[in-house]
Amino acid sequence: MNIHVLTLFPGMFDSILSESIIKRARKSGKIHVEIHDIREYSADKHHKVDDKPFGGGPGMVLQCQPVIDALCSIKQTCPDAKAVLMGPRGKLLDQQLCRDMAKQKSIILVCGHYEGMDERIRGFVSDEISIGDYILTGGEVPAMVLIDSIARLIPGVLGDDESSADESFVGGLLEYPHYTRPSNYKDKKVPDVLLSGNHSSIKNWRKKESILKTIRQRPDLITHISQLEI
């Protein structure tokens, strides 16, 4: 997968791209991430990218010219790339949306900033995605969240592809509890069933715990009665 990111702050992506799973995915060629500085596309000699809003109001607005020119430039080499704006008006990011995004060959993530962005930019993107109903300084952190969440769904990125098929929100439920050595720590014991070696019993226990955890912590995820069959 090719991922292009349009941002005013390229340095913010250094850590996420050079650590852990994403670092390995880039090194193996599973994903290619290119960060584009929006200022480099500005027609202003001082690389200015913001201005006061027409009609008045507080703050500054990201201008359409540098962003649209950047999108058009990337589209010349990646004509099929799906352009996505990271913004609070968008679809709420969930696991299904991550799976859909992971199927794309190329994506362009536009990180907004300032008080807002020129509305005309939205005419050059196909989707807008939000990571929650709260306000952030810009779209950089949401873009990082999206990159991380979809990268792990690309075949071969995780050491064990079954890992991504056995996590929270897969199947609409939260993931079951995990334990490792020691089996008894400060009188807190690992459930006996996990030590039994009985794989059928372990599978049933995990399904039950997954359902119970979802009912207690995220009852809104229980949408189908079939999920409650143990």
N, CA, C and O of each residue as an XYZ file, in Angstrom:
920
protein
N       0.833     -1.193      0.000
C       0.000      0.000      0.000
C       0.871      1.248      0.000
O       1.883      1.311      0.698
N       0.469      2.241     -0.791
C       1.142      3.540     -0.806
C       0.303      4.544     -0.023
O      -0.889      4.705     -0.286
N       0.926      5.213      0.934
C       0.236      6.197      1.763
C       0.933      7.533      1.620
O       2.122      7.664      1.912
N       0.184      8.522      1.167
C       0.707      9.885      1.067
C       0.015     10.738      2.128
O      -1.199     10.645      2.308
N       0.778     11.558      2.822
C       0.217     12.406      3.870
C       0.530     13.865      3.559
O       1.692     14.224      3.365
N      -0.488     14.696      3.511
C      -0.316     16.138      3.343
C      -0.434     16.798      4.702
O      -1.467     16.686      5.362
N       0.617     17.486      5.126
C       0.649     18.060      6.474
C       1.482     19.335      6.501
O       2.338     19.553      5.645
N       1.220     20.161      7.485
C       2.034     21.349      7.739
C       3.186     21.039      8.689
O       4.079     21.864      8.877
N       3.166     19.856      9.285
C       4.157     19.499     10.293
C       4.719     18.095     10.028
O       4.392     17.157     10.755
N       5.552     17.942      9.008
C       6.094     16.631      8.632
C       6.837     15.935      9.772
O       6.790     14.710      9.883
N       7.520     16.703     10.615
C       8.302     16.115     11.689
C       7.489     15.327     12.694
O       8.030     14.474     13.398
N       6.188     15.602     12.770
C       5.343     14.886     13.716
C       5.258     13.396     13.390
O       4.920     12.592     14.259
N       5.560     13.023     12.154
C       5.406     11.623     11.738
C       6.685     10.809     11.888
O       6.694      9.606     11.626
N       7.758     11.459     12.308
C       9.043     10.755     12.394
C       8.981      9.542     13.312
O       9.471      8.469     12.960
N       8.382      9.708     14.484
C       8.411      8.623     15.469
C       7.560      7.431     15.049
O       8.005      6.288     15.157
N       6.349      7.678     14.574
C       5.468      6.567     14.228
C       6.004      5.778     13.031
O       5.768      4.575     12.927
N       6.720      6.446     12.131
C       7.238      5.769     10.948
C       8.543      5.023     11.208
O       8.948      4.184     10.403
N       9.203      5.322     12.321
C      10.518      4.738     12.579
C      10.536      3.793     13.769
O      11.604      3.451     14.278
N       9.354      3.368     14.217
C       9.280      2.463     15.356
C       8.329      1.302     15.082
O       7.415      1.417     14.265
N       8.552      0.188     15.769
C       7.613     -0.919     15.893
C       7.137     -1.491     14.550
O       7.906     -1.613     13.597
N       5.851     -1.834     14.508
C       5.284     -2.559     13.370
C       5.371     -1.763     12.070
O       5.679     -2.330     11.022
N       5.106     -0.469     12.123
C       5.129      0.328     10.895
C       6.537      0.424     10.332
O       6.723      0.413      9.115
N       7.520      0.517     11.204
C       8.913      0.520     10.744
C       9.223     -0.766      9.986
O       9.815     -0.727      8.907
N       8.822     -1.907     10.551
C       9.085     -3.192      9.907
C       8.304     -3.327      8.602
O       8.808     -3.874      7.622
N       7.066     -2.824      8.598
C       6.243     -2.900      7.387
C       6.852     -2.074      6.257
O       6.817     -2.484      5.096
N       7.401     -0.928      6.592
C       8.053     -0.092      5.581
C       9.335     -0.754      5.077
O       9.626     -0.746      3.881
N      10.091     -1.324      6.008
C      11.353     -1.965      5.637
C      11.127     -3.164      4.729
O      11.920     -3.423      3.824
N      10.041     -3.896      4.972
C       9.740     -5.079      4.170
C       9.041     -4.732      2.855
O       8.861     -5.594      1.996
N       8.649     -3.470      2.704
C       7.987     -3.056      1.476
C       6.489     -3.291      1.456
O       5.845     -3.113      0.422
N       5.924     -3.692      2.596
C       4.477     -3.909      2.659
C       3.715     -2.592      2.530
O       2.642     -2.544      1.929
N       4.269     -1.543      3.090
C       3.672     -0.213      2.935
C       4.766      0.788      2.579
O       5.924      0.639      2.969
N       4.372      1.791      1.844
C       5.275      2.897      1.514
C       4.577      4.178      1.953
O       3.464      4.465      1.511
N       5.224      4.942      2.816
C       4.631      6.178      3.340
C       5.478      7.364      2.907
O       6.690      7.390      3.125
N       4.828      8.342      2.291
C       5.515      9.556      1.862
C       4.818     10.764      2.485
O       3.608     10.942      2.346
N       5.598     11.579      3.168
C       5.068     12.770      3.834
C       5.323     13.991      2.961
O       6.453     14.227      2.534
N       4.282     14.763      2.695
C       4.383     15.952      1.850
C       4.109     17.197      2.688
O       3.085     17.278      3.366
N       5.008     18.153      2.643
C       4.831     19.422      3.350
C       3.959     20.335      2.494
O       4.346     20.719      1.391
N       2.788     20.677      3.006
C       1.841     21.509      2.246
C       2.475     22.840      1.857
O       2.160     23.389      0.801
N       3.361     23.362      2.696
C       3.985     24.661      2.416
C       4.788     24.647      1.112
O       4.923     25.677      0.451
N       5.312     23.494      0.751
C       6.112     23.401     -0.471
C       5.276     23.610     -1.730
O       5.819     23.840     -2.810
N       3.960     23.531     -1.589
C       3.082     23.705     -2.740
C       2.454     25.105     -2.780
O       1.645     25.400     -3.660
N       2.821     25.943     -1.848
C       2.247     27.291     -1.786
C       2.770     28.155     -2.931
O       3.956     28.116     -3.262
N       1.874     28.932     -3.529
C       2.261     29.859     -4.592
C       2.825     31.150     -4.026
O       3.358     31.972     -4.771
N       2.715     31.337     -2.721
C       3.226     32.537     -2.056
C       4.746     32.424     -1.883
O       5.250     31.362     -1.518
N       5.472     33.508     -2.143
C       6.939     33.452     -2.074
C       7.452     33.167     -0.670
O       8.583     32.712     -0.494
N       6.610     33.439      0.335
C       6.987     33.155      1.722
C       6.394     31.819      2.198
O       6.458     31.498      3.384
N       5.828     31.057      1.286
C       5.216     29.754      1.581
C       4.049     29.871      2.568
O       3.802     28.972      3.372
N       3.348     30.989      2.485
C       2.177     31.195      3.334
C       1.053     30.255      2.903
O       0.809     30.087      1.708
N       0.373     29.648      3.861
C      -0.678     28.676      3.527
C      -2.007     28.991      4.208
O      -2.977     28.257      4.017
N      -2.075     30.064      4.997
C      -3.314     30.383      5.706
C      -3.669     31.847      5.506
O      -2.828     32.664      5.130
N      -4.934     32.161      5.766
C      -5.375     33.550      5.646
C      -6.622     33.740      6.487
O      -7.201     32.778      6.990
N      -7.030     34.999      6.635
C      -8.218     35.321      7.420
C      -9.474     34.852      6.681
O      -9.505     34.881      5.450
N     -10.492     34.427      7.395
C     -11.713     33.940      6.739
C     -12.545     35.076      6.153
O     -12.693     36.125      6.779
N     -13.085     34.870      4.957
C     -14.040     35.836      4.412
C     -15.253     35.892      5.330
O     -15.699     34.861      5.834
N     -15.786     37.086      5.549
C     -16.942     37.245      6.421
C     -16.569     37.496      7.861
O     -17.433     37.729      8.706
N     -15.267     37.449      8.142
C     -14.806     37.696      9.501
C     -14.870     36.465     10.386
O     -15.364     35.414      9.979
N     -14.374     36.608     11.579
C     -14.369     35.491     12.518
C     -12.978     35.253     13.062
O     -12.000     35.785     12.536
N     -12.884     34.447     14.125
C     -11.592     34.208     14.765
C     -10.721     33.236     13.992
O     -11.215     32.435     13.199
N      -9.410     33.314     14.233
C      -8.490     32.327     13.696
C      -8.174     32.506     12.225
O      -8.622     33.448     11.571
N      -7.387     31.569     11.732
C      -6.957     31.570     10.336
C      -7.475     30.309      9.646
O      -7.756     29.302     10.294
N      -7.594     30.384      8.331
C      -8.134     29.279      7.543
C      -7.066     28.782      6.570
O      -6.371     29.573      5.932
N      -6.947     27.450      6.468
C      -6.003     26.851      5.524
C      -6.491     27.121      4.102
O      -7.632     26.811      3.760
N      -5.631     27.693      3.290
C      -6.013     28.071      1.929
C      -6.179     26.850      1.023
O      -5.563     25.806      1.239
N      -7.018     27.005      0.016
C      -7.280     25.886     -0.880
C      -6.151     25.652     -1.875
O      -5.884     24.507     -2.239
N      -5.478     26.717     -2.324
C      -4.487     26.575     -3.399
C      -3.385     25.563     -3.098
O      -3.179     24.654     -3.902
N      -2.659     25.677     -1.971
C      -1.566     24.714     -1.750
C      -2.046     23.277     -1.567
O      -1.388     22.342     -2.023
N      -3.178     23.094     -0.908
C      -3.685     21.739     -0.666
C      -4.166     21.105     -1.962
O      -3.841     19.953     -2.249
N      -4.933     21.842     -2.741
C      -5.460     21.302     -3.996
C      -4.326     21.038     -4.985
O      -4.342     20.031     -5.693
N      -3.344     21.936     -5.038
C      -2.203     21.716     -5.924
C      -1.418     20.476     -5.500
O      -0.936     19.724     -6.348
N      -1.289     20.264     -4.201
C      -0.582     19.081     -3.692
C      -1.343     17.814     -4.073
O      -0.742     16.834     -4.512
N      -2.657     17.834     -3.906
C      -3.480     16.678     -4.270
C      -3.364     16.371     -5.760
O      -3.216     15.214     -6.151
N      -3.430     17.392     -6.572
C      -3.346     17.195     -8.017
C      -1.976     16.663     -8.423
O      -1.870     15.843     -9.336
N      -0.927     17.128     -7.747
C       0.424     16.669     -8.047
C       0.582     15.180     -7.742
O       1.163     14.440     -8.537
N       0.074     14.747     -6.607
C       0.164     13.332     -6.224
C      -0.687     12.476     -7.153
O      -0.303     11.365     -7.520
N      -1.848     13.007     -7.530
C      -2.755     12.259     -8.410
C      -2.139     12.008     -9.792
O      -2.542     11.080    -10.493
N      -1.173     12.826    -10.180
C      -0.527     12.624    -11.476
C       0.242     11.309    -11.515
O       0.317     10.657    -12.557
N       0.815     10.922    -10.373
C       1.565      9.663    -10.306
C       0.748      8.535     -9.689
O       1.049      7.361     -9.902
N      -0.293      8.889     -8.918
C      -1.179      7.892     -8.304
C      -2.623      8.251     -8.626
O      -3.362      8.667     -7.733
N      -3.041      8.100     -9.880
C      -4.383      8.549    -10.289
C      -5.526      7.848     -9.572
O      -6.619      8.402     -9.461
N      -5.287      6.631     -9.083
C      -6.347      5.877     -8.420
C      -6.329      6.035     -6.898
O      -7.099      5.380     -6.196
N      -5.458      6.897     -6.392
C      -5.348      7.065     -4.946
C      -6.634      7.643     -4.357
O      -7.217      8.572     -4.917
N      -7.069      7.095     -3.236
C      -8.270      7.572     -2.551
C      -7.852      8.704     -1.617
O      -7.066      8.491     -0.694
N      -8.375      9.902     -1.852
C      -8.030     11.068     -1.037
C      -9.003     11.209      0.121
O     -10.218     11.228     -0.073
N      -8.456     11.307      1.329
C      -9.267     11.351      2.544
C      -8.859     12.541      3.398
O      -7.674     12.765      3.643
N      -9.837     13.293      3.844
C      -9.598     14.412      4.746
C      -9.800     13.953      6.185
O     -10.824     13.355      6.514
N      -8.828     14.232      7.034
C      -8.964     13.915      8.454
C      -9.610     15.119      9.129
O      -8.972     16.157      9.302
N     -10.887     14.977      9.513
C     -11.597     16.117     10.073
C     -12.786     15.701     10.912
O     -13.264     14.574     10.781
N     -13.278     16.587     11.776
C     -14.349     16.258     12.717
C     -15.711     16.033     12.087
O     -16.599     15.493     12.747
N     -15.910     16.425     10.839
C     -17.203     16.220     10.179
C     -17.344     14.820      9.577
O     -18.424     14.440      9.125
N     -16.257     14.064      9.572
C     -16.236     12.828      8.820
C     -16.878     11.631      9.489
O     -17.394     11.717     10.603
N     -16.836     10.497      8.774
C     -17.307      9.227      9.317
C     -16.451      8.864     10.522
O     -15.241      9.089     10.530
N     -17.090      8.304     11.532
C     -16.352      7.897     12.716
C     -15.549      6.642     12.405
O     -16.102      5.650     11.930
N     -14.265      6.681     12.668
C     -13.392      5.550     12.370
C     -13.741      4.356     13.245
O     -13.806      4.469     14.469
N     -13.966      3.208     12.608
C     -14.179      1.957     13.332
C     -13.440      0.853     12.587
O     -12.821      1.099     11.552
N     -13.508     -0.363     13.120
C     -12.721     -1.449     12.549
C     -13.148     -1.787     11.126
O     -12.305     -2.127     10.296
N     -14.429     -1.700     10.834
C     -14.891     -1.989      9.481
C     -14.344     -0.965      8.488
O     -13.944     -1.322      7.380
N     -14.329      0.296      8.884
C     -13.784      1.329      8.007
C     -12.283      1.117      7.809
O     -11.761      1.354      6.719
N     -11.590      0.673      8.856
C     -10.165      0.356      8.737
C      -9.953     -0.763      7.723
O      -9.042     -0.699      6.898
N     -10.803     -1.789      7.792
C     -10.686     -2.904      6.844
C     -10.922     -2.424      5.414
O     -10.224     -2.844      4.491
N     -11.898     -1.554      5.234
C     -12.181     -1.022      3.896
C     -10.995     -0.216      3.367
O     -10.624     -0.333      2.199
N     -10.411      0.595      4.233
C      -9.273      1.423      3.826
C      -8.055      0.571      3.506
O      -7.281      0.904      2.609
N      -7.881     -0.529      4.235
C      -6.720     -1.404      4.037
C      -6.753     -2.093      2.679
O      -5.729     -2.608      2.229
N      -7.901     -2.115      2.020
C      -8.033     -2.752      0.706
C      -7.569     -1.834     -0.422
O      -7.395     -2.280     -1.556
N      -7.370     -0.548     -0.113
C      -6.942      0.400     -1.130
C      -5.469      0.191     -1.487
O      -4.667     -0.175     -0.629
N      -5.117      0.423     -2.747
C      -3.715      0.335     -3.149
C      -2.950      1.600     -2.771
O      -1.774      1.548     -2.410
N      -3.634      2.724     -2.861
C      -3.001      4.010     -2.531
C      -4.016      4.919     -1.867
O      -5.177      4.961     -2.275
N      -3.589      5.648     -0.846
C      -4.446      6.632     -0.199
C      -3.670      7.919      0.036
O      -2.447      7.909      0.177
N      -4.396      9.015      0.075
C      -3.826     10.323      0.394
C      -4.572     10.858      1.612
O      -5.795     10.994      1.580
N      -3.851     11.159      2.675
C      -4.456     11.677      3.891
C      -4.143     13.168      4.014
O      -2.981     13.573      4.037
N      -5.189     13.966      4.091
C      -5.040     15.421      4.199
C      -5.259     15.830      5.651
O      -6.329     15.600      6.215
N      -4.245     16.435      6.247
C      -4.327     16.869      7.644
C      -4.688     18.350      7.708
O      -3.896     19.206      7.314
N      -5.874     18.643      8.203
C      -6.288     20.023      8.368
C      -5.578     20.677      9.533
O      -4.924     20.005     10.330
N      -5.707     21.989      9.630
C      -5.090     22.711     10.743
C      -5.734     24.088     10.842
O      -6.630     24.428     10.068
N      -5.267     24.868     11.800
C      -5.797     26.205     12.053
C      -7.272     26.135     12.451
O      -7.738     25.113     12.956
N      -7.998     27.221     12.220
C      -9.408     27.268     12.614
C     -10.269     26.362     11.740
O     -11.345     25.917     12.142
N      -9.770     26.103     10.541
C     -10.498     25.266      9.604
C      -9.802     25.322      8.259
O      -8.679     25.817      8.155
N     -10.464     24.815      7.228
C      -9.867     24.864      5.897
C     -10.891     25.347      4.883
O     -12.098     25.210      5.080
N     -10.393     25.907      3.811
C     -11.245     26.390      2.738
C     -12.150     25.247      2.273
O     -11.675     24.155      1.962
N     -13.444     25.508      2.230
C     -14.436     24.479      1.912
C     -14.200     23.853      0.545
O     -14.599     22.711      0.314
N     -13.569     24.570     -0.353
C     -13.353     24.057     -1.699
C     -12.423     22.843     -1.727
O     -12.430     22.078     -2.692
N     -11.631     22.665     -0.680
C     -10.744     21.501     -0.601
C     -11.555     20.213     -0.590
O     -11.134     19.201     -1.151
N     -12.728     20.254      0.055
C     -13.555     19.049      0.170
C     -14.015     18.515     -1.185
O     -14.371     17.343     -1.306
N     -14.007     19.364     -2.191
C     -14.392     18.910     -3.527
C     -13.337     18.038     -4.187
O     -13.583     17.457     -5.244
N     -12.157     17.941     -3.568
C     -11.058     17.160     -4.147
C     -10.732     15.916     -3.337
O      -9.736     15.243     -3.603
N     -11.572     15.606     -2.343
C     -11.387     14.370     -1.567
C     -12.659     13.536     -1.681
O     -13.745     14.065     -1.920
N     -12.509     12.232     -1.509
C     -13.668     11.350     -1.649
C     -14.311     11.022     -0.310
O     -15.469     10.604     -0.266
N     -13.579     11.206      0.774
C     -14.105     10.874      2.095
C     -13.521     11.797      3.146
O     -12.485     12.430      2.944
N     -14.215     11.858      4.280
C     -13.691     12.553      5.455
C     -13.848     11.605      6.639
O     -14.902     10.996      6.821
N     -12.785     11.485      7.448
C     -12.785     10.540      8.560
C     -12.455     11.265      9.859
O     -11.550     12.098      9.913
N     -13.206     10.930     10.902
C     -12.984     11.473     12.243
C     -12.634     10.326     13.180
O     -13.131      9.212     13.013
N     -11.777     10.595     14.169
C     -11.469      9.551     15.146
C     -12.239      9.746     16.447
O     -12.026      9.003     17.406
N     -13.126     10.730     16.493
C     -13.924     10.901     17.703
C     -14.541     12.280     17.789
O     -14.145     13.203     17.078
N     -15.507     12.403     18.664
C     -16.224     13.668     18.827
C     -15.521     14.564     19.827
O     -16.031     14.826     20.917
N     -14.357     15.023     19.447
C     -13.588     15.960     20.262
C     -12.669     16.730     19.327
O     -12.469     16.333     18.179
N     -12.113     17.826     19.815
C     -11.325     18.711     18.968
C      -9.833     18.512     19.225
O      -9.385     18.492     20.372
N      -9.073     18.365     18.144
C      -7.624     18.275     18.214
C      -7.014     19.479     17.507
O      -7.703     20.202     16.788
N      -5.723     19.688     17.716
C      -5.049     20.825     17.103
C      -5.021     20.717     15.588
O      -5.121     21.723     14.885
N      -4.885     19.505     15.092
C      -4.841     19.308     13.652
C      -5.125     17.866     13.287
O      -5.460     17.050     14.146
N      -4.991     17.557     12.016
C      -5.308     16.217     11.540
C      -4.152     15.238     11.590
O      -4.287     14.098     11.144
N      -3.005     15.668     12.131
C      -1.833     14.788     12.139
C      -2.029     13.554     13.016
O      -1.767     12.434     12.578
N      -2.488     13.753     14.251
C      -2.703     12.611     15.151
C      -3.750     11.655     14.582
O      -3.508     10.447     14.589
N      -4.903     12.126     14.089
C      -5.849     11.213     13.448
C      -5.241     10.445     12.269
O      -5.540      9.267     12.076
N      -4.390     11.112     11.482
C      -3.746     10.424     10.359
C      -2.841      9.305     10.851
O      -2.783      8.233     10.248
N      -2.132      9.557     11.952
C      -1.270      8.522     12.528
C      -2.098      7.340     13.016
O      -1.716      6.184     12.829
N      -3.229      7.636     13.640
C      -4.120      6.570     14.111
C      -4.588      5.720     12.941
O      -4.590      4.491     13.017
N      -4.983      6.378     11.860
C      -5.475      5.647     10.691
C      -4.367      4.811     10.054
O      -4.599      3.660      9.683
N      -3.174      5.372      9.926
C      -2.051      4.633      9.341
C      -1.761      3.381     10.145
O      -1.584      2.301      9.583
N      -1.712      3.526     11.469
C      -1.415      2.392     12.338
C      -2.498      1.326     12.256
O      -2.205      0.133     12.190
N      -3.752      1.766     12.261
C      -4.869      0.809     12.307
C      -5.042      0.038     11.011
O      -5.474     -1.115     11.036
N      -4.712      0.651      9.875
C      -4.881     -0.064      8.608
C      -3.622     -0.841      8.235
O      -3.718     -1.870      7.565
N      -2.450     -0.378      8.650
C      -1.206     -1.063      8.298
C      -1.192     -2.480      8.842
O      -0.736     -3.400      8.163
N      -1.688     -2.667     10.062
C      -1.656     -3.993     10.684
C      -2.627     -4.971     10.027
O      -2.555     -6.176     10.273
N      -3.539     -4.456      9.189
C      -4.491     -5.314      8.494
C      -3.978     -5.787      7.139
O      -4.592     -6.646      6.506
N      -2.865     -5.235      6.697
C      -2.297     -5.625      5.409
C      -1.576     -6.965      5.576
O      -0.717     -7.099      6.447
N      -1.916     -7.953      4.751
C      -1.309     -9.283      4.884
C       0.215     -9.229      4.939
O       0.855     -8.583      4.109
N       0.781     -9.909      5.918
C       2.217     -9.977      6.062
C       2.831     -8.940      6.965
O       4.005     -9.050      7.319
N       2.055     -7.917      7.353
C       2.606     -6.870      8.216
C       2.830     -7.397      9.634
O       3.884     -7.166     10.226
N       1.840     -8.104     10.175
C       2.000     -8.707     11.485
C       2.732    -10.042     11.335
O       2.611    -10.713     10.310
N       3.489    -10.418     12.364
C       4.211    -11.677     12.317
C       3.284    -12.856     12.165
O       3.614    -13.830     11.487
N       2.113    -12.777     12.796
C       1.100    -13.828     12.710
C      -0.171    -13.186     12.211
O      -0.797    -12.410     12.932
N      -0.570    -13.501     10.969
C      -1.749    -12.856     10.395
C      -3.013    -13.141     11.185
O      -3.996    -12.412     11.053
N      -3.010    -14.199     12.013
C      -4.182    -14.493     12.822
C      -4.341    -13.469     13.942
O      -5.422    -13.339     14.518
N      -3.265    -12.742     14.253
C      -3.335    -11.748     15.327
C      -4.388    -10.693     15.038
O      -5.150    -10.313     15.928
N      -4.435    -10.216     13.795
C      -5.396     -9.169     13.451
C      -6.813     -9.705     13.337
O      -7.778     -8.940     13.359
N      -6.937    -11.035     13.215
C      -8.267    -11.641     13.100
C      -8.828    -12.034     14.454
O      -9.931    -12.574     14.544
N      -8.065    -11.761     15.512
C      -8.463    -12.210     16.841
C      -8.311    -11.084     17.852
O      -7.904    -11.307     18.992
N      -8.649     -9.855     17.415
C      -8.500     -8.695     18.274
C      -9.868     -8.089     18.591
O     -10.898     -8.530     18.080
N      -9.847     -7.069     19.447
C     -11.090     -6.378     19.778
C     -11.744     -5.820     18.514
O     -11.070     -5.385     17.581
N     -13.090     -5.846     18.515
C     -13.946     -5.314     17.458
C     -14.057     -6.238     16.255
O     -14.902     -6.010     15.390
N     -13.217     -7.288     16.174
C     -13.407     -8.270     15.115
C     -14.600     -9.126     15.503
O     -14.603     -9.733     16.575
N     -15.617     -9.186     14.645
C     -16.841     -9.886     14.990
C     -17.771     -9.038     15.848
O     -18.804     -9.523     16.311
N     -17.408     -7.769     16.062
C     -18.277     -6.862     16.809
C     -18.160     -6.945     18.314
O     -18.962     -6.340     19.026
N     -17.174     -7.683     18.824
C     -17.023     -7.843     20.266
C     -15.648     -7.394     20.729
O     -14.704     -7.340     19.940
N     -15.539     -7.070     22.020
C     -14.238     -6.783     22.602
C     -13.470     -8.091     22.777
O     -14.061     -9.164     22.895
N     -12.154     -7.980     22.790
C     -11.333     -9.174     22.899
C     -11.373     -9.744     24.313
O     -11.544     -9.012     25.288
N     -11.214    -11.058     24.406
C     -11.195    -11.758     25.699
C      -9.910    -11.425     26.475
O      -8.957    -10.919     25.883
N      -9.866    -11.700     27.799
C      -8.679    -11.427     28.606
C      -7.504    -12.326     28.228
O      -7.685    -13.468     27.809
N      -6.296    -11.784     28.387
C      -5.076    -12.542     28.126
C      -4.279    -12.705     29.419
O      -4.329    -11.854     30.307
N      -3.542    -13.817     29.509
C      -2.664    -14.069     30.658
C      -1.375    -14.713     30.167
O      -1.354    -15.351     29.114
N      -0.289    -14.541     30.941
C       0.959    -15.234     30.651
C       1.655    -15.551     31.969
O       1.087    -15.286     33.029
N       2.850    -16.103     31.942
C       3.565    -16.483     33.162
C       3.872    -15.263     34.024
O       4.113    -14.182     33.488
N       3.870    -15.411     35.347
C       3.602    -16.648     36.098
C       2.104    -16.929     36.217
O       1.281    -16.024     36.081
N       1.764    -18.179     36.469
C       0.351    -18.556     36.572
C      -0.277    -18.072     37.871
O      -1.501    -18.003     37.983
N       0.560    -17.737     38.855
C       0.072    -17.223     40.139
C       0.976    -16.077     40.562
O       2.157    -16.277     40.847
N       0.411    -14.870     40.602
C       1.197    -13.703     40.984
C       0.446    -12.917     42.052
O      -0.632    -12.373     41.809
N       1.048    -12.871     43.252
C       0.438    -12.184     44.397
C      -0.994    -12.660     44.616
O      -1.909    -11.862     44.819
N      -1.164    -13.965     44.570
C      -2.459    -14.625     44.785
C      -3.477    -14.332     43.689
O      -4.663    -14.623     43.848
N      -3.026    -13.766     42.595
C      -3.895    -13.572     41.428
C      -3.584    -14.687     40.432
O      -2.523    -14.690     39.806
N      -4.520    -15.640     40.287
C      -4.263    -16.835     39.499
C      -4.871    -16.761     38.102
O      -5.923    -16.156     37.892
N      -4.196    -17.382     37.170
C      -4.718    -17.525     35.821
C      -5.888    -18.512     35.868
O      -5.786    -19.538     36.541
N      -6.992    -18.233     35.178
C      -8.121    -19.171     35.170
C      -7.686    -20.592     34.813
O      -6.902    -20.799     33.887
N      -8.193    -21.546     35.544
C      -7.790    -22.941     35.373
C      -7.989    -23.446     33.949
O      -7.193    -24.242     33.451
N      -9.044    -22.986     33.301
C      -9.355    -23.493     31.966
C      -8.216    -23.227     30.982
O      -7.991    -24.015     30.064
N      -7.488    -22.102     31.175
C      -6.400    -21.767     30.259
C      -5.176    -22.653     30.461
O      -4.289    -22.709     29.610
N      -5.142    -23.340     31.592
C      -4.032    -24.244     31.888
C      -4.392    -25.696     31.613
O      -3.569    -26.595     31.786
N      -5.632    -25.915     31.181
C      -6.147    -27.282     31.057
C      -5.655    -28.015     29.820
O      -5.601    -29.245     29.808
N      -5.300    -27.283     28.793
C      -4.923    -27.921     27.532
C      -6.113    -28.356     26.700
O      -5.940    -28.913     25.616
N      -7.326    -28.108     27.193
C      -8.546    -28.474     26.478
C      -8.929    -27.310     25.562
O      -9.510    -26.323     26.012
N      -8.602    -27.434     24.281
C      -8.778    -26.314     23.351
C     -10.239    -25.950     23.132
O     -10.560    -24.780     22.921
N     -11.109    -26.916     23.178
C     -12.529    -26.642     23.017
C     -13.051    -25.815     24.189
O     -13.796    -24.854     23.998
N     -12.656    -26.196     25.395
C     -13.087    -25.460     26.591
C     -12.496    -24.052     26.600
O     -13.163    -23.092     26.986
N     -11.253    -23.940     26.178
C     -10.599    -22.629     26.122
C     -11.322    -21.718     25.134
O     -11.552    -20.542     25.419
N     -11.682    -22.269     23.961
C     -12.391    -21.483     22.950
C     -13.734    -20.992     23.481
O     -14.100    -19.835     23.276
N     -14.466    -21.868     24.163
C     -15.766    -21.488     24.723
C     -15.604    -20.438     25.814
O     -16.396    -19.500     25.901
N     -14.578    -20.595     26.648
C     -14.332    -19.628     27.727
C     -14.024    -18.252     27.141
O     -14.537    -17.238     27.614
N     -13.189    -18.228     26.114
C     -12.817    -16.946     25.500
C     -14.018    -16.265     24.861
O     -14.167    -15.048     24.962
N     -14.878    -17.045     24.202
C     -16.074    -16.457     23.588
C     -16.989    -15.882     24.669
O     -17.528    -14.787     24.510
N     -17.163    -16.611     25.759
C     -18.024    -16.144     26.844
C     -17.463    -14.868     27.463
O     -18.200    -13.911     27.701
N     -16.150    -14.859     27.724
C     -15.527    -13.683     28.333
C     -15.588    -12.483     27.402
O     -15.751    -11.349     27.852
N     -15.458    -12.731     26.109
C     -15.544    -11.659     25.130
C     -16.930    -11.017     25.149
O     -17.061     -9.794     25.101
N     -17.948    -11.849     25.219
C     -19.327    -11.346     25.271
C     -19.582    -10.582     26.569
O     -20.158     -9.495     26.552
N     -19.152    -11.155     27.690
C     -19.385    -10.509     28.989
C     -18.667     -9.168     29.071
O     -19.224     -8.193     29.575
N     -17.437     -9.115     28.579
C     -16.680     -7.862     28.608
C     -17.363     -6.801     27.746
O     -17.417     -5.629     28.117
N     -17.881     -7.223     26.598
C     -18.556     -6.279     25.715
C     -19.839     -5.756     26.349
O     -20.133     -4.565     26.255
N     -20.609     -6.636     26.998
C     -21.851     -6.230     27.664
C     -21.556     -5.231     28.778
O     -22.280     -4.251     28.955
N     -20.480     -5.491     29.530
C     -20.142     -4.611     30.664
C     -19.571     -3.269     30.207
O     -19.925     -2.222     30.749
N     -18.691     -3.304     29.215
C     -17.928     -2.113     28.869
C     -18.406     -1.389     27.616
O     -18.287     -0.166     27.532
N     -18.943     -2.120     26.642
C     -19.422     -1.495     25.410
C     -20.713     -2.148     24.940
O     -20.733     -2.769     23.877
N     -21.809     -2.022     25.719
C     -23.068     -2.659     25.324
C     -23.591     -2.171     23.980
O     -24.393     -2.849     23.339
N     -23.133     -0.990     23.552
C     -23.573     -0.463     22.266
C     -23.087     -1.299     21.088
O     -23.607     -1.173     19.979
N     -22.081     -2.162     21.328
C     -21.554     -2.996     20.254
C     -22.387     -4.248     20.016
O     -22.257     -4.894     18.976
N     -23.240     -4.592     20.973
C     -24.074     -5.778     20.825
C     -25.241     -5.440     19.909
O     -26.251     -4.885     20.342
N     -25.084     -5.787     18.628
C     -26.102     -5.425     17.647
C     -26.883     -6.607     17.112
O     -27.966     -6.441     16.553
N     -26.331     -7.817     17.284
C     -27.001     -9.008     16.755
C     -27.113    -10.052     17.860
O     -26.135    -10.336     18.551
N     -28.285    -10.615     18.025
C     -28.506    -11.604     19.076
C     -27.618    -12.829     18.893
O     -27.313    -13.531     19.857
N     -27.200    -13.084     17.640
C     -26.361    -14.257     17.372
C     -25.013    -14.135     18.068
O     -24.366    -15.141     18.356
N     -24.589    -12.900     18.339
C     -23.321    -12.695     19.031
C     -23.367    -13.223     20.453
O     -22.324    -13.505     21.043
N     -24.566    -13.360     21.012
C     -24.694    -13.752     22.395
C     -24.791    -15.252     22.571
O     -24.899    -15.748     23.692
N     -24.751    -15.984     21.450
C     -24.811    -17.434     21.546
C     -23.474    -17.992     22.008
O     -22.453    -17.776     21.355
N     -23.471    -18.694     23.107
C     -22.231    -19.218     23.684
C     -22.194    -20.735     23.502
O     -21.233    -21.384     23.917
